């Protein structure tokens, strides 16, 4: 059946949504064919006072924002003259329809949640700028459009309950959906208790808090045993007796205690970095006492602060953990270091960063805006200089619903929907585990190369020290020859013996470094093998195929549910599909537990061993560097001693007359002159060697660094 206005046409079967006073249909322009949404009011709506009927029209005319559904026209239906609102058509459905998709059973992905946060905050800010209170914020009243860039745009809709209200004004009429209602309004609207309370604009904040929690986790924050609609008394008790700071309360057993939560659940897809920012906001707007609840100014300030932060993706290698640091672009690296320490417990002194295989030097005064852009697949690697315990990805295996044993179309559909959400969660965890393994292998490749570079540096220093040591020994030989001259030279035996022992020790250190280099080569080979194993692992792809098969069964069950009753053949097909469904579920779990988890834990175990071995090598290299610095000082002392000896020799030579005294034997006189000339030549040679040693000292400037390698 078709209905129309002057400019628009629609089928009554194309229902987008239904409420107490109106129905919304998908319609088309008669002139252009453009899709629109038309809101057709029923007879009940006309029983309301005229000013209430006109309120929604006036509100939508007044509002104009990208995050508010646009009003195009107000027309009347042919024959009945019913008022019709012609509005923007949102092809992506509502936020509620998004959350009802099985893949979002445990909440929206972080990127999508941030879009919801941004759109709702901006839309609500426009409402408050125009002095409007919505009074029925919920996922069903937040519509979705897919933009030209493929990103979602969310828009507030359904202003039937909205009215103008300033921050200091109150209202007494009741509107809204009970799961999202402020407790004071719930008491009167749902429990039907008489009261004289009035309500302010902060009632919208409570509804926003419940909506954000629902979007983040896939479930409502306050759930009594049996559900909110069946156990209204406990629902009211939970919301009004909620402790300060709690953001959720669930009653798992009939008449049992309420389990309070002060954090978002581990199964939701938000990172710990975003949870840390979001939880204080939820705790402050999910406050039953209107006097204690945040006002909109503070809400906008805090949420805008979250939205203006940038996410820096970090992978803590030794811990094998993924992190997102939400930080303002104008903050410095020093603040970034502190935020990293809060999430990883790696002290700022031990933090060392690498990006795309190279060391990333972050000066404390550097602005975050200057950091390289990161993604989950291309994070900054954090390598601690201190021993760290391998933690791994924190996950919780989802609980599967119980499969109905009897043939029941409705129960089977509900089961297939719930279990498909669980399967998606299994697949998400499996993909996260695989990505974690990839990052572990990437990070350790970088770590091994870094330690290899440290080894090369230490080898270079040892070679220079060895050259210097040989030079000192050579100098000892020269001075030993001078001791045969008539000039008196101190005994050099002890000094030479000490240098010989040092040469032996240095040789041992050099041999140890070569062993380290060999061990690094073995680690690299082992790493390459694990990379090959990971590349050949197709477990997640197999799980995706099984997930697609389960999705097909779910869609068939949805059709079976819509048909209501099946003939004999269709019923048999339904039962066979149930067997296939059960088998595929078992296969997914088997792949996850026997393949994904096993390989992940093997990778973690290997990573822990690599961490231990690399840390041991680095510790020895630091010890070697300390020894080399001490050795350098000893060699410098030795050279200073050599210089003093030479000075004494030169002084003695200056005191010897150049012309020999006459003697009875001319041959002796000639020999004396010749010996003195040779001595001078040798002294000049020794002086040149000392100068050469000084140039070696300059090349050893790096040896004066701190003991760290």
Secondary structure as GFF3:
##gff-version 3
##sequence-region A 1 709
A	DSSP	beta_strand	2	4	.	.	.	ID=ss1
A	DSSP	beta_strand	8	18	.	.	.	ID=ss2
A	DSSP	beta_strand	22	29	.	.	.	ID=ss3
A	DSSP	beta_strand	35	41	.	.	.	ID=ss4
A	DSSP	three_ten_helix	43	47	.	.	.	ID=ss5
A	DSSP	alpha_helix	50	62	.	.	.	ID=ss6
A	DSSP	beta_strand	71	76	.	.	.	ID=ss7
A	DSSP	beta_strand	83	88	.	.	.	ID=ss8
A	DSSP	alpha_helix	95	99	.	.	.	ID=ss9
A	DSSP	three_ten_helix	102	104	.	.	.	ID=ss10
A	DSSP	alpha_helix	110	129	.	.	.	ID=ss11
A	DSSP	beta_strand	132	133	.	.	.	ID=ss12
A	DSSP	three_ten_helix	139	141	.	.	.	ID=ss13
A	DSSP	beta_strand	142	146	.	.	.	ID=ss14
A	DSSP	beta_strand	152	156	.	.	.	ID=ss15
A	DSSP	beta_strand	163	164	.	.	.	ID=ss16
A	DSSP	three_ten_helix	178	180	.	.	.	ID=ss17
A	DSSP	alpha_helix	183	189	.	.	.	ID=ss18
A	DSSP	alpha_helix	203	217	.	.	.	ID=ss19
A	DSSP	beta_strand	222	223	.	.	.	ID=ss20
A	DSSP	alpha_helix	232	240	.	.	.	ID=ss21
A	DSSP	beta_strand	248	251	.	.	.	ID=ss22
A	DSSP	beta_strand	258	261	.	.	.	ID=ss23
A	DSSP	alpha_helix	272	285	.	.	.	ID=ss24
A	DSSP	alpha_helix	296	307	.	.	.	ID=ss25
A	DSSP	beta_strand	309	316	.	.	.	ID=ss26
A	DSSP	beta_strand	321	328	.	.	.	ID=ss27
A	DSSP	alpha_helix	333	344	.	.	.	ID=ss28
A	DSSP	three_ten_helix	348	350	.	.	.	ID=ss29
A	DSSP	beta_strand	351	355	.	.	.	ID=ss30
A	DSSP	beta_strand	358	359	.	.	.	ID=ss31
A	DSSP	three_ten_helix	368	370	.	.	.	ID=ss32
A	DSSP	beta_strand	380	384	.	.	.	ID=ss33
A	DSSP	alpha_helix	409	482	.	.	.	ID=ss34
A	DSSP	alpha_helix	493	536	.	.	.	ID=ss35
A	DSSP	alpha_helix	539	563	.	.	.	ID=ss36
A	DSSP	alpha_helix	568	590	.	.	.	ID=ss37
A	DSSP	pi_helix	591	596	.	.	.	ID=ss38
A	DSSP	alpha_helix	597	655	.	.	.	ID=ss39
A	DSSP	alpha_helix	666	699	.	.	.	ID=ss40
A	DSSP	three_ten_helix	701	704	.	.	.	ID=ss41
###
